[in-house]
Amino acid sequence: MTDTAAADEASPETTITGAAAGSAPGAERVSRREPSAVLRMSEAEAAEIGGDPDDPDDDELALLNMGPSHPSTHGVLRLMLELSGETVLRSKPVIGYLHTGMEKTGENLTYLQGGTNVTRMDYVSPLFNELVFSLATERLLGIEVPERATWIRMLMCELNRVASHLLFLATGGMELGAVSMMIYGWREREEVLRFFEKVTGLRMNHNYIRPGGVAADLPADWRSDVAELIELIEPRLDEYDTLLTGQPIWRERLQGVGIITAAEAVALGATGPLLRGAGMAWDLRRDEPYLFYDQMDFDVIVGTHGDCYDRYAIRLNEIRESLRIVAQIIDAMPSGDYRTQDKKVTPPPRARIDASMEALIHHFKIFTEGFKVPAGEVYAAVESPRGELGVYLVSDGTSVPYRVHVRAPSFVNLQTLPHLMQDGVIADGIAIIGSVDPIMGDVDR
């Protein structure tokens, strides 16, 4: 598969601002104070900070709390900014305002109940959370998932990627003043969520992908529904190109802003569009294939400059690639079971419960006690819309995980913010946060 340049081939001189310009006020002063872009200061130290008599410009420095202000900080994210005028010298993301302890909760739920927990982490792309948890559980169980169930998982996840990136375009446009993009992006996302509701019964937090397969088969008319979605969304992506990509104000707000190199992205553990925007073609669907992605024909979209514009262009074009994958799934979808028939894992069909006492007991035990998983440990990872989403599971042989840890891409990617924001201005900070696309439920899990 070929790597495709996502970003516009504009020269580096085009609307370069902030760090790329190399002349931001306060740049020399911050190098004397601390070489890092990260504001390594506690709240108590910030409250007691005083002027430096040896630095005549120190009285111009200010500490500002930015957020939590949803939606412009994409949830309950707080940033401590050290400013010289409007220039950001150093910054520090402050997290934890949404903390729910989902990993510890997962250690008190059965493997069957675990899907209801993890689906609420990255609530914008919940199907990926369910998928990676199920993959990890299935590896410990050593069970094979029916082919149809695997294709259904791919279909639902790629549509979820489309919905997630549409939300990025909608909210990102609104934050930078393109309010009409919020209306259009939300409109198309609603159509995808309407299909999800038809399949799973819910718009979000589905608990649809479960260990052993999926909760229910696709409806009889799913092919026509999905074909209509593709037919609806594809031409509207071209309209987004007209509305945003070539718009001078949009370019000025994004090009040359929040630059990160491939080496910096790798050093900070960044993945997803953040890493690919820096020029590194790394996508788990291609480089460490899972499900049936090795049978799919799609391109890995890669940027050039590593700025906010590249990250925007990558997500826009990844929608096109996901629709391309979905179109192939329509043709490849086989018949068969939508979940494994292993009775240790799968409850009996609903119709049998009324006719068989054994089936009723079996159903009762699976949903109350759960199924036992052989002792061991495993790590499974998938390519979510935000990057590498991984689950580390440790089993002690019971029906409840001994340890659950999630490698959340939003959490890891968030540590790039101080480096992206350094020597930029406050207004660019909003564009940078949006380009990272963090989901705080994924951070404060």
C-alpha positions as CSV (number, residue, x, y, z in Angstrom):
1,M,0.0,0.0,0.0
2,T,1.3,3.4,-0.8
3,D,1.7,6.4,1.5
4,T,-0.1,9.4,0.3
5,A,0.8,13.0,1.2
6,A,-2.1,14.6,3.0
7,A,-0.9,18.1,3.4
8,D,-0.8,20.8,0.8
9,E,2.6,21.2,-0.8
10,A,2.8,24.9,0.2
11,S,6.3,26.3,0.8
12,P,7.4,26.5,4.5
13,E,7.3,30.3,4.2
14,T,3.5,30.3,3.8
15,T,1.9,31.8,6.8
16,I,4.6,30.5,9.2
17,T,3.9,31.6,12.8
18,G,5.0,30.8,16.3
19,A,8.0,28.5,16.8
20,A,8.6,28.1,13.1
21,A,9.2,31.8,12.7
22,G,12.1,31.6,15.2
23,S,11.4,35.1,16.6
24,A,8.7,34.8,19.2
25,P,9.1,37.3,22.1
26,G,10.4,35.7,25.2
27,A,12.1,32.8,23.4
28,E,15.6,33.8,24.8
29,R,14.3,34.4,28.3
30,V,12.6,30.9,28.5
31,S,15.9,29.3,27.5
32,R,17.6,31.0,30.5
33,R,14.9,30.1,32.9
34,E,14.4,26.4,31.9
35,P,15.1,24.7,28.6
36,S,11.9,22.6,28.7
37,A,8.6,23.6,27.2
38,V,6.9,22.0,30.1
39,L,5.9,24.2,33.1
40,R,7.3,22.1,35.9
41,M,5.7,24.0,38.7
42,S,3.2,23.0,41.4
43,E,0.1,25.1,42.1
44,A,1.5,26.1,45.4
45,E,4.7,27.3,43.7
46,A,2.7,29.2,41.1
47,A,0.7,31.0,43.9
48,E,4.0,32.1,45.6
49,I,5.9,33.1,42.4
50,G,7.6,36.5,42.7
51,G,9.5,38.7,40.4
52,D,13.2,38.2,39.6
53,P,15.2,41.3,40.5
54,D,17.9,40.3,38.0
55,D,15.5,40.0,35.1
56,P,14.1,43.5,34.2
57,D,11.4,41.8,32.0
58,D,10.2,39.4,34.6
59,D,7.4,41.6,35.7
60,E,5.9,41.0,32.2
61,L,5.6,37.3,32.8
62,A,2.2,36.0,33.9
63,L,0.7,32.6,34.8
64,L,-2.7,32.0,33.3
65,N,-5.2,29.1,33.9
66,M,-6.8,28.2,30.6
67,G,-9.8,26.0,31.1
68,P,-11.4,23.8,31.9
69,S,-13.7,25.3,29.4
70,H,-15.7,22.8,27.4
71,P,-15.8,22.6,24.3
72,S,-12.8,24.7,23.4
73,T,-10.5,22.6,25.6
74,H,-12.2,19.4,24.4
75,G,-13.5,18.5,27.8
76,V,-12.4,19.3,31.3
77,L,-8.8,19.9,30.5
78,R,-6.9,22.7,32.3
79,L,-3.7,24.3,31.0
80,M,-1.3,26.4,33.2
81,L,0.3,28.8,30.8
82,E,3.4,30.9,31.5
83,L,3.0,34.0,29.2
84,S,5.0,36.9,28.0
85,G,2.3,39.1,26.6
86,E,0.3,36.7,24.5
87,T,3.3,34.4,23.8
88,V,3.3,31.0,25.5
89,L,6.7,30.3,27.1
90,R,5.8,27.1,28.9
91,S,2.7,25.2,29.7
92,K,1.4,22.3,31.8
93,P,-1.7,20.2,31.1
94,V,-3.6,19.5,34.3
95,I,-5.8,16.5,34.2
96,G,-7.9,14.5,36.5
97,Y,-11.1,16.5,36.6
98,L,-13.1,13.7,34.9
99,H,-11.4,10.8,36.7
100,T,-13.7,7.8,37.1
101,G,-11.3,4.9,37.9
102,M,-12.5,2.8,35.0
103,E,-9.4,0.5,35.1
104,K,-10.0,-0.3,38.8
105,T,-13.7,-0.7,38.1
106,G,-12.8,-3.2,35.3
107,E,-11.0,-5.4,37.9
108,N,-14.3,-5.8,39.7
109,L,-16.4,-6.7,36.7
110,T,-16.5,-10.0,34.8
111,Y,-15.1,-10.2,31.3
112,L,-18.6,-10.2,29.9
113,Q,-19.4,-7.0,31.9
114,G,-16.1,-5.4,30.9
115,G,-17.5,-4.1,27.6
116,T,-20.0,-1.9,29.4
117,N,-17.1,-0.2,31.2
118,V,-14.4,0.3,28.5
119,T,-17.0,1.6,26.0
120,R,-17.3,4.8,28.1
121,M,-13.6,5.7,28.0
122,D,-13.2,7.2,24.5
123,Y,-16.9,7.9,24.2
124,V,-16.5,9.4,20.7
125,S,-15.2,6.1,19.3
126,P,-16.6,3.5,21.8
127,L,-16.5,0.5,19.4
128,F,-12.7,0.6,19.4
129,N,-12.6,0.3,23.1
130,E,-14.9,-2.7,23.0
131,L,-12.9,-4.3,20.2
132,V,-9.5,-4.1,21.9
133,F,-10.8,-5.4,25.2
134,S,-12.5,-8.3,23.3
135,L,-9.4,-9.1,21.4
136,A,-7.3,-9.3,24.6
137,T,-9.9,-11.5,26.3
138,E,-10.1,-13.8,23.3
139,R,-6.3,-14.2,23.2
140,L,-6.4,-15.3,26.8
141,L,-9.3,-17.7,26.1
142,G,-7.7,-19.0,23.0
143,I,-10.9,-19.0,21.0
144,E,-11.5,-18.3,17.3
145,V,-14.1,-15.7,16.3
146,P,-16.3,-16.5,13.3
147,E,-15.4,-14.8,10.1
148,R,-18.7,-12.9,9.8
149,A,-18.2,-11.5,13.3
150,T,-14.7,-10.2,12.4
151,W,-16.0,-8.5,9.2
152,I,-18.9,-6.9,11.2
153,R,-16.3,-5.6,13.7
154,M,-14.3,-4.0,10.9
155,L,-17.4,-2.5,9.3
156,M,-18.6,-0.9,12.6
157,C,-15.1,0.3,13.6
158,E,-14.4,2.0,10.2
159,L,-17.8,3.7,10.4
160,N,-17.0,4.8,13.9
161,R,-13.7,6.2,12.6
162,V,-15.7,8.2,10.1
163,A,-18.0,9.5,12.8
164,S,-15.1,10.5,15.1
165,H,-13.3,12.4,12.3
166,L,-16.5,14.1,11.4
167,L,-16.8,15.3,15.0
168,F,-13.2,16.6,14.8
169,L,-14.0,18.6,11.7
170,A,-17.2,19.9,13.2
171,T,-15.7,21.1,16.6
172,G,-12.4,22.2,15.1
173,G,-14.3,24.4,12.6
174,M,-16.4,25.9,15.3
175,E,-13.4,26.6,17.6
176,L,-11.7,28.6,14.8
177,G,-14.8,30.5,13.7
178,A,-16.0,28.3,10.8
179,V,-19.4,27.8,12.6
180,S,-21.1,26.3,9.5
181,M,-18.6,23.4,9.6
182,M,-20.1,22.5,13.0
183,I,-23.5,22.2,11.5
184,Y,-22.4,20.2,8.5
185,G,-20.1,17.8,10.4
186,W,-22.7,17.2,13.0
187,R,-25.3,16.5,10.3
188,E,-23.2,13.8,8.6
189,R,-22.2,12.2,11.9
190,E,-25.8,11.9,12.9
191,E,-26.4,9.7,9.9
192,V,-23.7,7.3,11.0
193,L,-25.0,7.3,14.6
194,R,-28.5,6.6,13.2
195,F,-27.1,3.4,11.6
196,F,-25.4,2.4,14.8
197,E,-28.6,2.8,16.7
198,K,-30.3,0.5,14.2
199,V,-27.6,-2.1,14.6
200,T,-26.8,-1.9,18.3
201,G,-29.8,-0.2,19.8
202,L,-27.7,2.8,21.0
203,R,-26.1,5.8,19.4
204,M,-23.1,5.6,21.7
205,N,-21.6,3.3,24.4
206,H,-22.9,0.3,22.6
207,N,-21.5,-2.8,24.3
208,Y,-21.9,-4.4,20.9
209,I,-18.5,-5.9,20.3
210,R,-18.1,-8.6,23.0
211,P,-15.7,-11.5,23.6
212,G,-16.5,-14.2,21.1
213,G,-18.1,-11.9,18.5
214,V,-20.8,-9.3,18.5
215,A,-24.0,-8.9,20.4
216,A,-26.4,-9.3,17.4
217,D,-26.3,-9.8,13.7
218,L,-26.6,-7.0,11.2
219,P,-30.2,-6.1,10.1
220,A,-31.4,-7.5,6.8
221,D,-31.1,-4.2,4.9
222,W,-27.7,-3.2,6.2
223,R,-26.0,-3.2,2.8
224,S,-28.4,-0.6,1.4
225,D,-28.1,1.5,4.6
226,V,-24.3,1.5,4.4
227,A,-24.3,2.1,0.6
228,E,-26.5,5.2,1.2
229,L,-24.1,6.4,3.9
230,I,-21.2,6.2,1.5
231,E,-23.2,7.9,-1.2
232,L,-24.2,10.7,1.2
233,I,-20.8,11.4,2.8
234,E,-18.3,11.1,-0.1
235,P,-19.5,14.2,-2.1
236,R,-19.9,16.2,1.1
237,L,-16.2,15.7,1.8
238,D,-15.5,17.6,-1.4
239,E,-17.7,20.4,0.0
240,Y,-15.6,20.4,3.1
241,D,-12.6,20.8,0.9
242,T,-14.1,23.9,-0.7
243,L,-15.3,25.2,2.7
244,L,-12.1,24.7,4.6
245,T,-9.0,23.4,2.8
246,G,-8.7,26.3,0.3
247,Q,-10.0,29.0,2.7
248,P,-7.2,31.6,3.3
249,I,-8.2,32.2,7.0
250,W,-8.3,28.5,7.7
251,R,-4.9,28.1,6.2
252,E,-3.5,31.0,8.2
253,R,-4.8,29.6,11.4
254,L,-3.3,26.1,10.8
255,Q,-0.3,26.2,8.6
256,G,3.0,26.5,10.5
257,V,1.2,26.2,13.8
258,G,1.9,23.5,16.4
259,I,4.8,21.9,14.5
260,I,6.2,18.6,15.7
261,T,8.9,16.5,14.0
262,A,8.8,12.7,13.6
263,A,11.6,12.3,16.1
264,E,9.9,14.4,18.7
265,A,6.6,12.6,18.1
266,V,8.3,9.2,18.6
267,A,10.2,10.3,21.7
268,L,6.9,11.5,23.3
269,G,5.0,8.3,22.3
270,A,2.6,10.1,20.0
271,T,0.6,7.9,17.6
272,G,-2.3,8.3,15.1
273,P,-2.7,11.5,13.0
274,L,-0.3,13.3,15.3
275,L,2.5,10.9,14.3
276,R,1.5,10.5,10.7
277,G,1.2,14.3,10.4
278,A,4.9,14.5,11.3
279,G,5.7,12.3,8.3
280,M,5.9,8.8,9.8
281,A,3.7,6.3,8.1
282,W,2.7,4.2,11.1
283,D,-0.7,2.6,11.1
284,L,-1.4,-0.6,13.1
285,R,-4.0,-1.7,10.5
286,R,-1.2,-2.0,7.9
287,D,2.0,-2.4,10.0
288,E,0.7,-4.9,12.6
289,P,-2.5,-6.1,11.0
290,Y,-5.4,-7.4,13.1
291,L,-8.9,-8.6,12.1
292,F,-8.8,-8.8,8.2
293,Y,-7.1,-5.5,7.5
294,D,-4.3,-7.4,5.6
295,Q,-7.0,-8.2,3.0
296,M,-8.0,-4.5,2.5
297,D,-6.8,-2.1,-0.1
298,F,-6.3,1.4,1.5
299,D,-3.7,4.1,1.8
300,V,-2.0,5.3,5.0
301,I,-2.3,9.1,4.8
302,V,0.9,10.9,5.8
303,G,1.7,14.6,6.3
304,T,4.7,16.7,5.4
305,H,5.2,19.6,7.9
306,G,3.8,18.2,11.1
307,D,1.6,21.2,11.8
308,C,-2.1,21.6,12.6
309,Y,-2.9,21.8,8.9
310,D,-1.4,18.4,8.2
311,R,-3.3,16.9,11.1
312,Y,-6.5,18.4,9.7
313,A,-5.9,17.1,6.2
314,I,-5.0,13.6,7.4
315,R,-8.3,13.2,9.2
316,L,-10.3,14.5,6.3
317,N,-8.6,12.1,3.9
318,E,-8.8,9.2,6.4
319,I,-12.6,9.5,6.2
320,R,-12.3,8.8,2.5
321,E,-10.0,5.8,3.1
322,S,-12.4,4.4,5.7
323,L,-15.3,4.7,3.3
324,R,-13.1,2.9,0.8
325,I,-12.6,0.1,3.3
326,V,-16.3,0.0,4.1
327,A,-17.2,-0.4,0.4
328,Q,-14.8,-3.4,0.2
329,I,-16.4,-4.9,3.4
330,I,-19.9,-4.7,1.8
331,D,-18.7,-7.0,-1.0
332,A,-16.6,-9.3,1.2
333,M,-19.1,-9.9,4.1
334,P,-19.7,-13.7,4.4
335,S,-22.7,-15.5,5.9
336,G,-22.4,-17.5,9.1
337,D,-22.4,-17.0,12.8
338,Y,-22.0,-13.5,14.3
339,R,-20.6,-15.0,17.6
340,T,-18.7,-18.1,18.6
341,Q,-20.7,-21.2,19.5
342,D,-18.4,-22.1,22.4
343,K,-21.0,-22.6,25.2
344,K,-18.5,-21.6,27.9
345,V,-18.4,-18.1,26.5
346,T,-21.7,-17.6,24.6
347,P,-25.1,-17.5,26.3
348,P,-27.8,-19.7,24.7
349,P,-30.2,-18.1,22.1
350,R,-33.0,-16.1,23.7
351,A,-35.7,-18.4,22.2
352,R,-34.3,-21.5,23.9
353,I,-34.5,-19.9,27.4
354,D,-38.3,-20.3,27.5
355,A,-38.2,-23.9,26.4
356,S,-35.2,-25.4,28.3
357,M,-34.4,-25.3,32.0
358,E,-30.7,-26.1,31.1
359,A,-30.6,-23.1,28.8
360,L,-32.1,-20.9,31.5
361,I,-29.5,-22.0,34.0
362,H,-26.7,-21.6,31.5
363,H,-27.9,-18.1,30.7
364,F,-28.1,-17.2,34.4
365,K,-24.6,-18.5,35.3
366,I,-22.9,-16.6,32.4
367,F,-24.5,-13.3,33.2
368,T,-24.1,-13.6,37.0
369,E,-20.8,-15.5,37.5
370,G,-19.3,-14.9,34.1
371,F,-16.9,-17.3,32.3
372,K,-13.5,-18.2,33.6
373,V,-10.4,-17.1,31.7
374,P,-7.1,-19.1,31.8
375,A,-4.4,-17.5,33.9
376,G,-1.9,-15.4,31.9
377,E,-1.3,-11.9,30.6
378,V,-1.7,-10.3,27.2
379,Y,-1.5,-7.0,25.4
380,A,-3.7,-6.2,22.4
381,A,-3.7,-3.0,20.4
382,V,-5.8,-1.4,17.6
383,E,-5.6,1.7,15.5
384,S,-8.2,4.0,16.9
385,P,-9.0,7.5,15.4
386,R,-6.6,9.0,17.9
387,G,-3.8,6.5,17.6
388,E,-2.7,3.2,19.3
389,L,-5.3,2.0,21.7
390,G,-4.0,-0.9,23.8
391,V,-5.3,-3.1,26.6
392,Y,-3.1,-5.0,29.0
393,L,-5.0,-7.8,30.8
394,V,-3.8,-10.1,33.6
395,S,-5.9,-13.1,34.4
396,D,-5.6,-15.2,37.6
397,G,-7.9,-17.9,36.2
398,T,-11.2,-16.4,37.6
399,S,-14.0,-14.8,35.8
400,V,-12.8,-11.3,36.8
401,P,-9.5,-9.7,35.5
402,Y,-6.7,-9.4,38.0
403,R,-5.3,-6.3,36.3
404,V,-6.7,-4.0,33.6
405,H,-4.6,-1.3,32.1
406,V,-5.5,0.8,29.0
407,R,-2.9,2.5,26.8
408,A,-5.1,5.4,25.9
409,P,-3.9,7.5,22.9
410,S,-5.5,10.7,24.1
411,F,-3.5,10.4,27.4
412,V,-0.2,9.9,25.6
413,N,-0.8,12.4,22.9
414,L,-1.7,15.1,25.4
415,Q,1.9,15.3,26.6
416,T,2.9,16.8,23.3
417,L,0.8,20.0,24.0
418,P,3.6,21.9,25.8
419,H,6.0,21.3,22.9
420,L,3.4,22.2,20.3
421,M,2.4,25.4,22.1
422,Q,5.8,26.7,23.1
423,D,6.5,30.2,21.6
424,G,3.1,30.3,20.0
425,V,0.3,32.7,21.0
426,I,-2.8,31.9,23.1
427,A,-5.1,32.0,20.1
428,D,-3.0,29.2,18.4
429,G,-3.4,27.1,21.6
430,I,-7.1,26.5,20.7
431,A,-6.1,25.3,17.2
432,I,-3.4,23.1,18.6
433,I,-5.6,21.4,21.2
434,G,-8.2,20.7,18.5
435,S,-5.6,19.3,16.2
436,V,-4.5,16.8,18.9
437,D,-8.1,15.8,19.3
438,P,-8.0,14.5,22.9
439,I,-11.0,12.9,24.5
440,M,-10.9,13.5,28.2
441,G,-12.8,10.4,29.1
442,D,-9.8,8.6,27.4
443,V,-7.4,10.6,29.5
444,D,-9.1,10.5,32.9
445,R,-10.2,6.9,32.7
